[in-house]
């Protein structure tokens, strides 16, 4: 079984869209989606600097548009879909729950709401690599931090105030390596609670369809078959932890043999190489990766 996965915030890098604009029709599609998102997605994906695309309100629509555009260029039908954090909106569109335009409209609201929530209190996120999971979770609890992303393969991302993260750094768990992330706030924690209501209001304007392809949820890694239930989960996920470890467990249980990570790929395939051993992976970074990705199709 082939799974298509869409990465979340933090995967973007300056200029990552540049080589993709050479593909026929892709620039036109991104231009149309720019009107929906209220952002010049082409400019942000080609000439903008790292600080500009770090902005939550910019990064989220940019990532969803990039994933959708690369999926269209790829042109394969997967047996399973899964997105990480905001990547869930891309996979919801690929599964037919939302149209691309609906997904980008909701992500525009999501990004703006989360950026606003992040401005209330200085917060951040730190990746914790290695260590004993029980010890890592105990240390997070001790410092009032949330395991915002439980990514599997020995990686947990902590979210909280900058003061909490600083104290955690000075009291790190044994054998764990800490990497501060370039994000604008503590996503998928209680600090994002104000954004939930804004996204819920926007979601009420959308009539979702049921998924046409098996679709995993970040909430618990389970397959969601009802469009309305998926929308409820997408809204609540803003302030709830991402359980990518559970998603990978479900991939293994469902018999996934190959994974393609949509643009800008790399993060999720890296986790799969450690957490889904034996699964063949391709990360879409440039159009040169498309042929190798198509060869994974069963």
Buried (B, 14 or more C-beta within 10 A) or exposed (E): BBBBBBBBBBBBEBBBBEEBBEBEEBBEBBEBBBEBBEBBBBEBBBEBEEEEBBBBBBBBBBBBBBBBBBBBBBEBEBBBBBBBBBBBBBBBBBBBBBBBBBBBBBBBBBBBBBBBBBEEEEBBBBBBBBBEBEEBBEBBEEBEBBBBBBBBBBBBBBBBBEEBBBBBEEEBBEEBEBEEBBBBBBBBBEBBEBBBEBBBEBBEEBEBBBBEBBBBBBBEBBBBEEBBEBBBBBBEBBBBBBBBBBBBBBBEEBEBBBBBBBBBBBBBBBBBBEBBEEBBBBBBBBBEBBEEBEEBEE
